[in-house]
Amino acid sequence: MNTKDILFELRTKKGLSQDELAEKVFVTRQAVSRWENGETVPSTDTLKLLSNLFHVSINTLLGSPRQLICQCCGMPLEDAIISSNRDGSLNEDYCKWCYADGTYTYSSMDDLIDVCIPHMINENFSEAQARSYMKQTLPKLDYWKRYEELSDNGQFEAFKKKLTEEINGLHIEGMPKVEKLNALVGSFVNLKYRLPSGAEVKFLNDQTTYLGTQLKSELCEDLCFGVLANMDFILICTYEADGANSELILYKKR
């Protein structure tokens, strides 16, 4: 699709008139009309406003002329998994797992590889092949080439260590000790929990990246503990295969 078609589709899907869209991005209705007729394309600054308004990448607005790749883990990027900056704007260089609201979540290449490997293995791609591929690919990506410049001097790792200690200090019966917390995107871990009233609720934001892990219960072979946390809270739950029969064990504000 061309930019003109994409803008028309996004505008109409959002239920906006040309006048309403023009007002939101500080241009005239005639400018919007020219975009949708293919006579002109939005300026760089206006593309940023449109990206924020429709929550799609500038690359998408321009008709996806290039394949976006996460510059930390190498994963191909689509709008649904592109990370956000602190101001909510999309950062087209990273996925939500590697960069969360202005924070880089990995300081160790080996830790990142260990997280990625289980998702890469299949009948045609062994663990050894996947590990070799990652070891060759990651050093070529911008984040790892500029790590000294982009790193926070261990601040995020110190936060994760403190958070891990807090979680282990809760002494949840049957839950093994947490050794490591990984970045987890809300939409993949946002389970429903049944309240005493019978209502089912979710506690997470699908668009937010959290820290967490999954642990096998020491008391029940078919049960897993889910641990999720950020600067504001710690959530611990249990569930069976594929998230079935989820139960909220603890929700604690920090």
Sequence and secondary structure as in RCSB ss.txt:
>XXXX:A:sequence
MNTKDILFELRTKKGLSQDELAEKVFVTRQAVSRWENGETVPSTDTLKLLSNLFHVSINTLLGSPRQLICQCCGM
PLEDAIISSNRDGSLNEDYCKWCYADGTYTYSSMDDLIDVCIPHMINENFSEAQARSYMKQTLPKLDYWKRYEEL
SDNGQFEAFKKKLTEEINGLHIEGMPKVEKLNALVGSFVNLKYRLPSGAEVKFLNDQTTYLGTQLKSELCEDLCF
GVLANMDFILICTYEADGANSELILYKKR
>XXXX:A:secstr
  HHHHHHHHHHHTT  HHHHHHHTT  HHHHHHHHTTS    HHHHHHHHHHHT  HHHHTT  S  B TTT  
B  GGGEEE TTS EEEEEETTTEETTEE    HHHHHHHHHHHH BTTB HHHHHHHHHHHGGGSHHHHTHHHH
  TTHHHHHHHHHHHHHHTT  TT       EEEEHHHH   EE TTS EE  S TT EEEEEEEE SS TT EE
EEEE SSEEEEEEE GGGTT EEEEEEE 
